[in-house]
């Protein structure tokens, strides 16, 4: 048995090293140094079915240290996933399925896109949260229908990132006992030895966060790695296994930073393979493949047994089984009925959103989420959902603490687990902390909802640090993220309809203050992303465009301007959705024949110039404004009907 294990490891290392060398770029160091860790995981512990990679109770594996993708792809090829030897030869080539870092959607086995360090750790915590919710809700005595593990492979760099530390603290607080962090501690980063920037005691730190800590002094020993993972699976806490390894083991540059991103030259590669006893190029011997496929076959058999157990569960626990099936249903929501509800009257947008969120969540059990310690302020809380706690995994409200970055990345992981529709929430000004996770979310097209409140200078006394001037532009700059800034209930419901039906990432940007009901919007029109809210009597001389809080200013200005010229008001709650409409529709809404086009928004987003044309006026925020009452700050920045009219009249006289 030891001979076939060593032979398998040797061919795995040869495949990974040759994959990088053939591409001329990649990361040889970790791919070799961590080979024993991940081979032990795949061979002895990781539960998967290559014929059904969406199997509900499969183990989740996240390669957070995504730069070691050559090792990951080589393992997938050896264990029968849909990765061929040709795919390894195409590593890092344009349009290849074996991209430089693992990409969700390219290969069925890949649970999430990784590469930006720390993101995968937080994603994995999200998956573990989702598993624990499902386990608590649907398992019955004798029927552990949901009991999968979430394994996350991370390196020194991952654990330096704040997002990973935030997420691990949450994992410890929630006691996510099926979360296992495989830490490849080779103590080498790109710059050199890890002690250049990091001298902390990781074991003590994770113990303090509530983790079980297992240390493997020889992380390049397959048997010791496998035994450590087995111990972790038996733990009643989240576990970190600290594997002390040698980066680039077996190469001339082993143990040094020089091997981190180093593709070996032909002569070096040949010498390395010769030491391993590997003569072939891109080759998996039959006995090695058969040895690996025994695990693959066992995974399929375990899946079949799970199906049999599920059938018995359906008979013995019909109510639970019905609820399990119902969890995945896409129930129809009557959005227009919700929009007509009297309790939406005379509310601020954040309060209105609270009503809408709760109404929809009552019908869709997949909706879970929370805030970065701001539920009383953002009002993003499921009233009947209960709190998710270490002792109550049934709760639907997550408390992330003041950890915006981890919150966003964890919600990505929850959505990746299975059909969840998570939401996260904070002030718009703090969305900056979330940008890396929002970008990953958009790339993967994940159905996660941001609820971002306090959307303008009306934050008032909190001052410039809390004034969200640049944030809307930053959000709109993320390709694939729909940004909705509604002015009323109809537009808010349009945002929710778009989110639930498209299952694409969305940020809803909401006002802190109450907005005057305009009685002009319609739910149907709002779903177009941009529409004529107030039509001109004949043909508009002036078109005023606005979003969210500033729509009522646009209507106020239009009312006065209508005395001297023909005016039209356009509401633009979501520019991304508007851009998806036909050219004919967009031309109709934009009314390019107008003598003057005006855009009003309490931001500094230059995207509006796209719609303004030649003679135009942009009323935006040009600087931070001091602390004071919200309305005073708003007016000081030029946001009042009187000030807007003055600028428009001045422009019309030109």
VEXDREN-2710 file (C-alpha; in Angstrom, 1 decimal):
% VEXDREN-2710
k/r/px/py/pz
1/UNK/0.0/0.0/0.0
2/UNK/2.8/2.4/0.8
3/UNK/4.3/2.0/-2.6
4/UNK/1.2/2.9/-4.5
5/UNK/0.6/5.9/-2.2
6/UNK/4.2/7.2/-2.9
7/UNK/3.9/6.5/-6.6
8/UNK/0.6/8.4/-6.7
9/UNK/2.1/11.3/-4.9
10/UNK/5.1/11.3/-7.2
11/UNK/3.0/11.4/-10.3
12/UNK/0.8/14.1/-8.8
13/UNK/3.8/16.3/-8.1
14/UNK/5.1/15.6/-11.6
15/UNK/1.8/16.5/-13.2
16/UNK/1.5/19.8/-11.2
17/UNK/5.1/20.8/-11.9
18/UNK/4.9/20.0/-15.6
19/UNK/1.5/21.8/-15.9
20/UNK/3.2/25.0/-14.6
21/UNK/6.4/24.6/-16.6
22/UNK/4.4/23.9/-19.8
23/UNK/2.4/27.1/-19.3
24/UNK/5.5/29.1/-18.6
25/UNK/3.9/30.7/-15.6
26/UNK/2.1/29.6/-12.4
27/UNK/3.0/28.6/-8.9
28/UNK/5.2/25.6/-8.5
29/UNK/6.1/26.1/-4.8
30/UNK/2.7/25.5/-3.1
31/UNK/1.6/23.0/-5.7
32/UNK/4.4/20.7/-4.6
33/UNK/4.6/21.6/-0.9
34/UNK/0.9/21.0/-0.3
35/UNK/0.6/17.8/-2.5
36/UNK/0.5/15.4/0.5
37/UNK/-2.2/17.5/2.3
38/UNK/-4.6/17.6/-0.6
39/UNK/-3.9/14.0/-1.8
40/UNK/-4.7/12.8/1.7
41/UNK/-7.9/14.9/1.7
42/UNK/-9.1/13.6/-1.8
43/UNK/-8.1/10.0/-1.2
44/UNK/-9.4/9.5/2.3
45/UNK/-11.9/12.1/3.4
46/UNK/-13.4/14.4/0.7
47/UNK/-16.9/13.0/-0.2
48/UNK/-17.7/13.7/-3.9
49/UNK/-19.5/12.1/-6.8
50/UNK/-17.9/13.0/-10.2
51/UNK/-21.1/12.0/-12.0
52/UNK/-23.2/14.5/-10.0
53/UNK/-21.1/17.4/-8.7
54/UNK/-24.3/19.1/-7.5
55/UNK/-25.1/16.3/-5.0
56/UNK/-26.7/18.2/-2.1
57/UNK/-24.8/16.5/0.7
58/UNK/-21.4/16.5/-1.0
59/UNK/-18.5/17.9/0.9
60/UNK/-17.5/21.4/-0.1
61/UNK/-13.8/22.0/-0.9
62/UNK/-12.5/25.6/-1.4
63/UNK/-9.1/26.2/-2.7
64/UNK/-8.6/29.6/-1.1
65/UNK/-4.9/29.6/-2.1
66/UNK/-6.0/29.6/-5.7
67/UNK/-2.6/30.3/-7.0
68/UNK/-1.9/26.5/-6.4
69/UNK/-4.5/25.7/-9.0
70/UNK/-2.1/23.4/-10.9
71/UNK/-2.2/21.0/-8.0
72/UNK/-6.0/21.3/-7.8
73/UNK/-6.5/20.6/-11.5
74/UNK/-4.0/17.7/-11.3
75/UNK/-6.0/16.1/-8.5
76/UNK/-9.2/16.5/-10.3
77/UNK/-7.7/14.8/-13.3
78/UNK/-6.4/11.9/-11.2
79/UNK/-9.7/11.3/-9.4
80/UNK/-11.9/11.3/-12.5
81/UNK/-13.5/14.7/-12.6
82/UNK/-14.1/16.4/-16.0
83/UNK/-10.4/17.6/-16.3
84/UNK/-8.4/15.9/-19.0
85/UNK/-4.6/15.7/-19.5
86/UNK/-5.2/18.1/-22.4
87/UNK/-6.8/20.5/-20.0
88/UNK/-3.6/20.4/-18.0
89/UNK/-1.6/21.1/-21.1
90/UNK/-3.8/24.1/-21.8
91/UNK/-3.3/25.5/-18.3
92/UNK/-3.4/29.4/-18.3
93/UNK/-4.1/29.6/-22.0
94/UNK/-6.8/31.9/-23.3
95/UNK/-10.3/30.3/-23.1
96/UNK/-8.9/27.3/-21.3
97/UNK/-11.1/25.6/-18.6
98/UNK/-7.9/25.4/-16.5
99/UNK/-7.5/29.1/-15.8
100/UNK/-4.7/30.6/-13.8
101/UNK/-6.8/30.6/-10.7
102/UNK/-9.9/28.4/-10.2
103/UNK/-13.0/29.9/-11.7
104/UNK/-16.5/29.0/-10.7
105/UNK/-18.5/27.6/-13.7
106/UNK/-15.5/26.5/-15.8
107/UNK/-15.2/23.1/-14.2
108/UNK/-18.1/21.5/-12.3
109/UNK/-16.0/20.6/-9.2
110/UNK/-15.0/24.1/-8.5
111/UNK/-17.2/25.5/-5.7
112/UNK/-16.1/29.1/-5.9
113/UNK/-13.7/31.4/-7.8
114/UNK/-10.5/32.0/-5.8
115/UNK/-7.3/33.8/-6.1
116/UNK/-7.6/37.1/-4.2
117/UNK/-6.3/35.8/-1.0
118/UNK/-8.7/35.4/2.0
119/UNK/-11.9/35.4/-0.1
120/UNK/-12.0/31.6/-0.3
121/UNK/-11.7/31.3/3.5
122/UNK/-14.7/33.6/4.0
123/UNK/-16.7/31.8/1.2
124/UNK/-16.0/28.5/3.0
125/UNK/-17.3/29.9/6.3
126/UNK/-20.5/31.0/4.4
127/UNK/-20.9/27.4/3.1
128/UNK/-20.4/26.0/6.6
129/UNK/-23.1/28.4/7.9
130/UNK/-25.5/27.3/5.2
131/UNK/-24.8/23.6/6.0
132/UNK/-25.5/24.2/9.7
133/UNK/-28.7/25.9/8.9
134/UNK/-29.9/23.0/6.6
135/UNK/-28.7/20.4/9.2
136/UNK/-30.6/22.0/12.0
137/UNK/-33.7/22.6/10.0
138/UNK/-34.1/19.3/8.1
139/UNK/-32.2/16.5/10.0
140/UNK/-34.1/14.0/12.1
141/UNK/-32.8/11.4/14.6
142/UNK/-31.2/8.6/12.6
143/UNK/-31.4/10.6/9.4
144/UNK/-28.5/13.0/9.0
145/UNK/-29.7/14.1/5.6
146/UNK/-27.3/17.1/5.7
147/UNK/-24.0/16.5/7.4
148/UNK/-21.3/17.5/4.9
149/UNK/-18.0/19.0/5.8
150/UNK/-16.5/22.2/4.3
151/UNK/-12.8/22.0/3.7
152/UNK/-10.8/25.1/3.0
153/UNK/-7.2/25.0/1.9
154/UNK/-5.3/28.2/2.8
155/UNK/-1.8/29.4/2.9
156/UNK/0.2/31.9/4.9
157/UNK/-1.0/34.8/2.7
158/UNK/-4.6/33.8/3.1
159/UNK/-4.4/34.1/6.8
160/UNK/-2.7/37.5/6.7
161/UNK/-5.7/38.9/4.9
162/UNK/-8.2/40.7/7.2
163/UNK/-11.2/39.2/5.5
164/UNK/-10.0/35.7/6.4
165/UNK/-9.4/36.7/10.0
166/UNK/-12.8/38.3/10.2
167/UNK/-14.5/35.2/8.8
168/UNK/-12.6/32.8/11.1
169/UNK/-13.6/34.8/14.1
170/UNK/-17.2/34.5/13.0
171/UNK/-16.8/30.7/12.4
172/UNK/-15.5/30.4/16.0
173/UNK/-18.3/32.5/17.4
174/UNK/-20.9/30.4/15.6
175/UNK/-19.1/27.1/16.5
176/UNK/-19.2/25.8/12.9
177/UNK/-18.1/22.3/13.8
178/UNK/-18.0/21.0/10.2
179/UNK/-15.6/23.7/9.0
180/UNK/-12.1/22.5/8.6
181/UNK/-9.3/24.8/7.7
182/UNK/-6.3/23.2/6.1
183/UNK/-3.4/25.6/6.7
184/UNK/-0.3/25.1/4.6
185/UNK/2.2/26.7/6.8
186/UNK/5.4/26.8/4.7
187/UNK/6.4/30.2/6.3
188/UNK/7.4/31.7/2.9
189/UNK/5.7/34.5/0.9
190/UNK/6.7/36.2/-2.2
191/UNK/8.9/38.7/-0.4
192/UNK/10.7/36.1/1.7
193/UNK/10.3/34.5/5.1
194/UNK/6.9/35.1/6.7
195/UNK/8.5/36.7/9.8
196/UNK/9.3/39.8/7.7
197/UNK/5.7/40.9/8.4
198/UNK/4.0/38.3/10.5
199/UNK/5.3/36.9/13.8
200/UNK/2.0/35.9/15.5
201/UNK/1.3/32.6/17.1
202/UNK/-1.4/31.3/14.8
203/UNK/-2.2/28.3/17.0
204/UNK/-2.9/30.5/20.1
205/UNK/-4.8/33.0/18.0
206/UNK/-7.2/30.4/16.5
207/UNK/-7.6/28.7/19.9
208/UNK/-8.7/32.1/21.3
209/UNK/-11.2/32.3/18.4
210/UNK/-12.8/29.1/19.4
211/UNK/-11.1/26.6/17.1
212/UNK/-9.7/23.2/17.8
213/UNK/-6.1/23.4/16.8
214/UNK/-4.2/20.4/15.3
215/UNK/-0.5/20.8/14.5
216/UNK/1.2/18.5/12.0
217/UNK/5.0/19.0/12.2
218/UNK/5.6/17.1/8.9
219/UNK/3.0/18.3/6.5
220/UNK/4.7/16.6/3.7
221/UNK/3.9/13.2/5.2
222/UNK/0.8/11.7/3.7
223/UNK/-0.1/9.4/6.6
224/UNK/0.2/12.2/9.2
225/UNK/-1.9/14.5/7.0
226/UNK/-4.7/12.0/6.7
227/UNK/-4.7/11.2/10.4
228/UNK/-5.0/14.9/11.3
229/UNK/-7.9/15.4/9.0
230/UNK/-9.7/12.4/10.6
231/UNK/-9.2/14.0/14.0
232/UNK/-10.6/17.3/12.7
233/UNK/-13.7/15.5/11.5
234/UNK/-14.4/14.2/14.9
235/UNK/-14.1/17.6/16.6
236/UNK/-17.1/19.5/18.0
237/UNK/-15.6/22.8/17.0
238/UNK/-14.3/24.4/13.8
239/UNK/-10.8/23.1/13.3
240/UNK/-7.6/24.5/11.9
241/UNK/-4.9/22.0/11.0
242/UNK/-1.5/23.6/10.8
243/UNK/0.6/21.6/8.4
244/UNK/4.3/22.6/8.5
245/UNK/5.5/22.0/4.9
246/UNK/8.4/22.8/2.7
247/UNK/7.5/25.0/-0.3
248/UNK/8.7/23.6/-3.6
249/UNK/9.8/20.4/-2.0
250/UNK/12.2/18.3/-4.1
251/UNK/13.3/21.2/-6.3
252/UNK/16.6/23.0/-6.3
253/UNK/14.9/26.1/-4.8
254/UNK/12.9/24.3/-2.1
255/UNK/12.2/26.2/1.1
256/UNK/12.8/29.6/-0.5
257/UNK/10.6/32.4/-1.9
258/UNK/12.3/31.9/-5.3
259/UNK/10.1/28.8/-6.0
260/UNK/6.8/30.5/-5.2
261/UNK/5.9/31.6/-8.7
262/UNK/8.6/29.8/-10.6
263/UNK/8.0/27.5/-13.6
264/UNK/10.9/25.1/-13.8
265/UNK/12.9/25.1/-17.0
266/UNK/13.1/21.9/-19.1
267/UNK/16.4/20.7/-17.6
268/UNK/15.2/21.4/-14.0
269/UNK/11.9/19.7/-14.6
270/UNK/13.5/16.6/-16.1
271/UNK/15.9/16.3/-13.1
272/UNK/13.0/16.8/-10.7
273/UNK/10.9/14.1/-12.4
274/UNK/13.9/11.7/-12.5
275/UNK/14.1/12.0/-8.7
276/UNK/10.4/11.1/-8.5
277/UNK/10.9/8.1/-10.9
278/UNK/8.6/9.6/-13.5
279/UNK/9.7/9.3/-17.1
280/UNK/6.5/10.1/-18.9
281/UNK/5.1/13.5/-19.8
282/UNK/1.5/14.4/-18.7
283/UNK/0.8/10.8/-17.7
284/UNK/-1.2/8.9/-15.1
285/UNK/-0.3/5.2/-14.8
286/UNK/-3.1/2.7/-14.8
287/UNK/-2.4/1.5/-11.2
288/UNK/-2.3/5.1/-9.9
289/UNK/-5.6/5.9/-11.7
290/UNK/-7.2/2.7/-10.4
291/UNK/-6.0/3.5/-6.8
292/UNK/-7.5/7.0/-7.1
293/UNK/-10.7/5.8/-8.7
294/UNK/-11.4/3.4/-5.8
295/UNK/-12.2/6.6/-3.8
296/UNK/-14.2/8.0/-6.7
297/UNK/-16.3/4.8/-6.9
298/UNK/-16.8/4.9/-3.1
299/UNK/-18.1/8.4/-3.4
300/UNK/-20.7/7.4/-5.9
301/UNK/-21.8/4.5/-3.7
302/UNK/-22.1/6.8/-0.7
303/UNK/-24.2/9.1/-2.8
304/UNK/-26.5/6.2/-3.8
305/UNK/-26.8/5.2/-0.2
306/UNK/-27.7/8.8/0.6
307/UNK/-30.5/8.6/-2.0
308/UNK/-31.8/5.5/-0.4
309/UNK/-31.7/7.1/3.0
310/UNK/-33.5/10.1/1.6
311/UNK/-36.3/7.8/0.3
312/UNK/-36.8/6.2/3.7
313/UNK/-36.7/9.7/5.3
314/UNK/-39.4/10.8/2.9
315/UNK/-41.6/8.0/4.2
316/UNK/-40.9/8.2/7.9
317/UNK/-40.7/12.0/8.1
318/UNK/-43.1/13.2/5.3
319/UNK/-43.6/16.7/6.8
320/UNK/-39.8/17.4/7.0
321/UNK/-39.3/16.0/3.5
322/UNK/-42.0/18.2/2.2
323/UNK/-40.3/21.2/3.8
324/UNK/-37.0/20.2/2.4
325/UNK/-38.4/20.1/-1.2
326/UNK/-40.3/23.3/-0.5
327/UNK/-37.1/25.1/0.4
328/UNK/-35.9/24.9/-3.2
329/UNK/-39.2/26.1/-4.7
330/UNK/-39.3/29.3/-6.6
331/UNK/-42.6/30.6/-5.2
332/UNK/-44.4/33.4/-7.1
333/UNK/-44.5/36.8/-5.4
334/UNK/-47.3/39.3/-6.0
335/UNK/-45.2/42.4/-6.0
336/UNK/-48.0/44.7/-7.1
337/UNK/-50.1/43.6/-4.1
338/UNK/-47.2/44.4/-1.8
339/UNK/-46.7/47.8/-3.4
340/UNK/-50.3/48.6/-2.7
341/UNK/-50.0/47.9/1.0
342/UNK/-51.1/50.7/3.3
343/UNK/-48.3/50.1/5.8
344/UNK/-45.8/51.3/3.1
345/UNK/-47.2/54.8/3.4
346/UNK/-45.2/57.6/5.0
347/UNK/-42.1/55.6/5.6
348/UNK/-38.4/56.3/5.0
349/UNK/-36.9/54.1/2.3
350/UNK/-35.0/51.9/4.9
351/UNK/-38.3/51.4/6.8
352/UNK/-40.1/50.6/3.6
353/UNK/-37.5/48.1/2.7
354/UNK/-37.9/46.4/6.1
355/UNK/-41.6/45.9/5.4
356/UNK/-40.9/44.6/1.8
357/UNK/-38.0/42.3/2.9
358/UNK/-40.1/40.7/5.6
359/UNK/-43.1/40.2/3.4
360/UNK/-41.0/38.4/0.8
361/UNK/-39.0/36.5/3.3
362/UNK/-42.2/35.1/4.8
363/UNK/-42.8/33.4/1.4
364/UNK/-39.2/32.5/0.5
365/UNK/-37.4/30.5/3.2
366/UNK/-34.1/30.8/1.2
367/UNK/-33.8/34.4/2.3
368/UNK/-31.3/34.7/5.2
369/UNK/-28.8/37.4/6.0
370/UNK/-27.7/40.2/8.4
371/UNK/-25.9/43.4/8.9
372/UNK/-22.5/44.6/10.0
373/UNK/-23.8/45.4/13.5
374/UNK/-26.3/47.9/12.1
375/UNK/-29.7/46.2/12.1
376/UNK/-31.4/48.9/14.2
377/UNK/-30.2/51.5/11.7
378/UNK/-30.5/49.8/8.3
379/UNK/-33.7/47.9/9.4
380/UNK/-32.5/44.9/7.5
381/UNK/-33.8/42.3/9.9
382/UNK/-36.3/39.4/9.5
383/UNK/-38.8/40.0/12.3
384/UNK/-39.9/36.4/12.6
385/UNK/-36.6/34.9/11.5
386/UNK/-34.9/34.4/14.8
387/UNK/-31.1/35.0/15.4
388/UNK/-28.6/32.5/14.1
389/UNK/-26.4/31.7/17.1
390/UNK/-23.9/29.0/18.2
391/UNK/-26.8/27.4/20.1
392/UNK/-29.6/28.2/17.5
393/UNK/-28.7/27.3/14.0
394/UNK/-32.3/27.7/12.9
395/UNK/-32.1/31.5/13.0
396/UNK/-32.3/33.4/9.7
397/UNK/-30.7/36.6/11.0
398/UNK/-26.9/36.6/11.0
399/UNK/-24.9/38.9/13.2
400/UNK/-21.6/39.6/11.4
401/UNK/-20.3/42.2/13.9
402/UNK/-18.4/45.2/12.5
403/UNK/-16.9/43.1/9.7
404/UNK/-18.2/44.4/6.3
405/UNK/-15.7/42.6/4.2
406/UNK/-16.2/39.2/5.7
407/UNK/-20.0/39.7/5.7
408/UNK/-20.0/40.2/2.0
409/UNK/-17.7/37.3/1.3
410/UNK/-19.5/35.0/3.7
411/UNK/-22.8/35.8/2.0
412/UNK/-21.2/34.8/-1.3
413/UNK/-20.4/31.4/0.3
414/UNK/-24.0/31.0/1.6
415/UNK/-25.4/31.5/-1.9
416/UNK/-22.9/29.1/-3.4
417/UNK/-24.0/26.3/-1.0
418/UNK/-27.4/25.6/-2.4
419/UNK/-30.3/27.9/-3.5
420/UNK/-30.0/30.4/-0.6
421/UNK/-30.8/34.0/-1.3
422/UNK/-28.7/35.9/1.3
423/UNK/-28.6/39.6/2.0
424/UNK/-26.0/41.8/3.7
425/UNK/-26.5/45.3/4.9
426/UNK/-24.5/48.3/6.1
427/UNK/-24.4/52.1/5.4
428/UNK/-23.6/53.0/1.8
429/UNK/-20.4/54.8/3.0
430/UNK/-19.0/51.5/4.3
431/UNK/-19.6/49.6/1.1
432/UNK/-16.0/50.4/0.2
433/UNK/-14.9/47.7/2.7
434/UNK/-17.0/45.2/0.6
435/UNK/-15.8/45.9/-2.9
436/UNK/-13.4/42.9/-3.3
437/UNK/-16.2/40.5/-2.3
438/UNK/-18.8/42.3/-4.4
439/UNK/-16.5/42.1/-7.4
440/UNK/-16.1/38.3/-6.9
441/UNK/-19.9/38.1/-6.5
442/UNK/-20.5/39.8/-9.8
443/UNK/-18.0/37.6/-11.6
444/UNK/-19.7/34.5/-10.4
445/UNK/-23.2/35.9/-10.9
446/UNK/-24.3/35.0/-7.4
447/UNK/-27.8/35.9/-6.1
448/UNK/-26.8/38.0/-3.2
449/UNK/-28.6/41.3/-2.2
450/UNK/-26.9/44.3/-0.7
451/UNK/-29.1/46.6/1.4
452/UNK/-27.1/49.8/1.6
453/UNK/-28.8/52.7/3.6
454/UNK/-28.0/56.3/4.4
455/UNK/-27.5/57.0/0.7
456/UNK/-26.7/60.7/0.6
457/UNK/-25.6/63.8/2.4
458/UNK/-28.7/63.5/4.5
459/UNK/-26.7/61.4/6.9
460/UNK/-26.2/64.9/8.4
461/UNK/-24.4/65.1/11.8
462/UNK/-22.3/62.0/11.2
463/UNK/-20.2/64.3/8.9
464/UNK/-17.9/63.8/5.9
465/UNK/-16.6/60.3/7.0
466/UNK/-20.1/59.0/6.6
467/UNK/-21.1/60.9/3.5
468/UNK/-21.4/58.4/0.6
469/UNK/-20.2/60.5/-2.3
470/UNK/-18.0/58.2/-4.3
471/UNK/-19.7/54.9/-3.4
472/UNK/-22.5/54.8/-6.0
473/UNK/-20.0/55.3/-8.8
474/UNK/-17.8/52.5/-7.3
475/UNK/-20.7/50.1/-7.2
476/UNK/-21.9/50.9/-10.7
477/UNK/-18.3/50.4/-11.9
478/UNK/-18.5/46.7/-11.0
479/UNK/-19.4/44.8/-14.1
480/UNK/-22.4/42.5/-13.5
481/UNK/-23.7/44.2/-10.4
482/UNK/-27.2/45.8/-10.7
483/UNK/-27.4/49.0/-8.6
484/UNK/-31.0/50.1/-7.7
485/UNK/-31.6/53.5/-6.1
486/UNK/-35.4/53.6/-5.7
487/UNK/-37.4/56.7/-5.0
488/UNK/-40.6/55.0/-3.8
489/UNK/-42.3/51.6/-3.1
490/UNK/-42.9/50.9/-6.8
491/UNK/-39.2/51.2/-7.6
492/UNK/-38.2/49.3/-4.5
493/UNK/-40.5/46.4/-5.5
494/UNK/-39.1/46.5/-9.0
495/UNK/-35.6/46.0/-7.5
496/UNK/-36.8/42.9/-5.6
497/UNK/-38.6/41.5/-8.6
498/UNK/-35.5/41.9/-10.7
499/UNK/-33.3/40.3/-8.0
500/UNK/-35.5/37.3/-7.4
501/UNK/-36.3/36.6/-11.0
502/UNK/-32.8/37.1/-12.5
503/UNK/-30.9/35.6/-9.5
504/UNK/-28.2/38.1/-10.2
505/UNK/-26.3/40.2/-7.6
506/UNK/-27.8/43.5/-6.7
507/UNK/-27.1/46.5/-4.5
508/UNK/-30.2/48.4/-3.3
509/UNK/-29.3/51.9/-2.2
510/UNK/-31.8/53.5/0.2
511/UNK/-32.5/56.8/1.8
512/UNK/-32.3/57.4/5.5
513/UNK/-35.0/60.0/5.3
514/UNK/-38.7/59.9/4.3
515/UNK/-39.4/60.6/0.7
516/UNK/-42.5/62.3/-0.5
517/UNK/-44.8/60.0/-2.4
518/UNK/-45.1/61.2/-6.1
519/UNK/-48.1/59.1/-7.3
520/UNK/-46.5/59.1/-10.7
521/UNK/-44.4/55.9/-10.7
522/UNK/-45.6/52.5/-11.7
523/UNK/-44.2/49.1/-10.8
524/UNK/-44.2/48.0/-14.4
525/UNK/-42.3/51.1/-15.6
526/UNK/-39.8/50.9/-12.8
527/UNK/-38.8/47.4/-13.9
528/UNK/-37.3/49.0/-17.0
529/UNK/-34.5/50.6/-15.0
530/UNK/-35.3/54.0/-16.3
531/UNK/-38.6/55.6/-17.5
532/UNK/-40.5/58.8/-18.0
533/UNK/-42.0/59.7/-14.7
534/UNK/-43.5/63.0/-15.7
535/UNK/-44.1/63.3/-19.4
536/UNK/-43.9/66.6/-21.3
537/UNK/-47.2/68.1/-22.5
538/UNK/-46.0/68.0/-26.1
539/UNK/-42.3/67.9/-26.6
540/UNK/-39.8/68.5/-23.8
541/UNK/-37.6/71.6/-23.9
542/UNK/-36.0/70.4/-20.7
543/UNK/-35.5/66.8/-19.5
544/UNK/-34.5/66.3/-15.8
545/UNK/-33.1/62.9/-14.8
546/UNK/-32.6/61.8/-11.3
547/UNK/-32.5/58.8/-9.0
548/UNK/-33.6/57.9/-5.5
549/UNK/-33.7/60.8/-3.1
550/UNK/-33.3/63.4/-5.8
551/UNK/-36.4/62.5/-7.8
552/UNK/-38.6/64.6/-5.6
553/UNK/-36.2/67.6/-6.2
554/UNK/-36.5/67.0/-9.9
555/UNK/-40.3/67.0/-9.7
556/UNK/-40.3/70.1/-7.6
557/UNK/-38.0/71.9/-10.1
558/UNK/-40.2/70.7/-13.0
559/UNK/-43.3/72.1/-11.4
560/UNK/-41.8/75.6/-11.4
561/UNK/-40.2/75.3/-14.8
562/UNK/-43.5/74.1/-16.3
563/UNK/-44.7/77.7/-16.0
564/UNK/-42.2/78.8/-18.7
565/UNK/-41.3/75.7/-20.7
566/UNK/-42.3/72.1/-21.4
567/UNK/-40.5/69.8/-19.0
568/UNK/-40.2/66.1/-18.6
569/UNK/-38.8/64.2/-15.6
570/UNK/-37.1/60.8/-15.9
571/UNK/-36.5/58.5/-13.0
572/UNK/-33.4/56.2/-13.4
573/UNK/-33.5/53.8/-10.5
574/UNK/-31.1/51.3/-12.2
575/UNK/-28.8/52.3/-15.0
576/UNK/-27.7/48.7/-15.6
577/UNK/-31.2/47.5/-16.2
578/UNK/-32.0/50.5/-18.3
579/UNK/-29.0/49.7/-20.5
580/UNK/-30.5/46.3/-21.3
581/UNK/-33.5/47.8/-23.0
582/UNK/-33.9/48.3/-26.7
583/UNK/-32.4/51.3/-28.4
584/UNK/-35.8/52.6/-29.4
585/UNK/-37.0/52.5/-25.8
586/UNK/-33.9/54.3/-24.5
587/UNK/-34.2/57.0/-27.1
588/UNK/-37.9/57.5/-26.1
589/UNK/-36.9/57.9/-22.5
590/UNK/-33.9/60.1/-23.0
591/UNK/-35.7/62.5/-25.4
592/UNK/-32.5/63.7/-27.1
593/UNK/-34.4/66.4/-28.9
594/UNK/-34.6/68.5/-25.7
595/UNK/-32.8/71.8/-25.6
596/UNK/-31.4/71.1/-22.1
597/UNK/-30.8/67.9/-20.2
598/UNK/-30.2/67.9/-16.5
599/UNK/-29.0/65.1/-14.2
600/UNK/-29.4/65.3/-10.4
601/UNK/-27.8/62.9/-8.0
602/UNK/-26.1/63.2/-4.7
603/UNK/-22.9/61.5/-5.9
604/UNK/-20.0/62.3/-8.1
605/UNK/-20.7/59.5/-10.7
606/UNK/-19.7/60.7/-14.1
607/UNK/-21.8/57.9/-15.8
608/UNK/-24.6/60.5/-16.1
609/UNK/-22.6/62.3/-18.9
610/UNK/-23.4/59.3/-21.1
611/UNK/-27.1/60.4/-21.1
612/UNK/-26.7/64.2/-21.1
613/UNK/-25.5/65.0/-24.6
614/UNK/-24.4/68.5/-25.8
615/UNK/-26.2/71.2/-23.8
616/UNK/-26.4/69.8/-20.3
617/UNK/-26.3/70.5/-16.6
618/UNK/-24.9/68.0/-14.0
619/UNK/-25.9/68.7/-10.4
620/UNK/-23.8/66.5/-8.3
621/UNK/-21.6/66.5/-5.1
622/UNK/-18.3/68.2/-5.7
623/UNK/-16.8/68.0/-2.3
624/UNK/-17.3/66.7/1.2
625/UNK/-19.6/68.8/3.3
626/UNK/-19.3/69.4/7.0
627/UNK/-21.3/68.0/9.9
628/UNK/-24.8/69.3/10.6
629/UNK/-28.5/68.6/10.3
630/UNK/-29.1/66.5/7.2
631/UNK/-31.3/69.0/5.4
632/UNK/-28.8/71.8/6.0
633/UNK/-25.9/69.7/4.7
634/UNK/-28.0/68.7/1.7
635/UNK/-28.8/72.3/0.9
636/UNK/-25.3/73.5/1.4
637/UNK/-24.2/71.1/-1.4
638/UNK/-26.8/72.6/-3.7
639/UNK/-29.6/70.2/-3.3
640/UNK/-32.8/72.2/-3.0
641/UNK/-35.5/73.1/-5.5
642/UNK/-34.6/76.8/-5.4
643/UNK/-30.8/76.2/-6.0
644/UNK/-31.5/73.7/-8.8
645/UNK/-33.9/76.1/-10.5
646/UNK/-31.3/78.9/-10.3
647/UNK/-28.8/76.7/-12.1
648/UNK/-31.3/75.5/-14.8
649/UNK/-32.5/79.1/-15.5
650/UNK/-28.9/80.3/-15.8
651/UNK/-28.2/77.5/-18.3
652/UNK/-31.3/78.2/-20.3
653/UNK/-30.3/81.8/-20.8
654/UNK/-26.9/80.8/-22.3
END
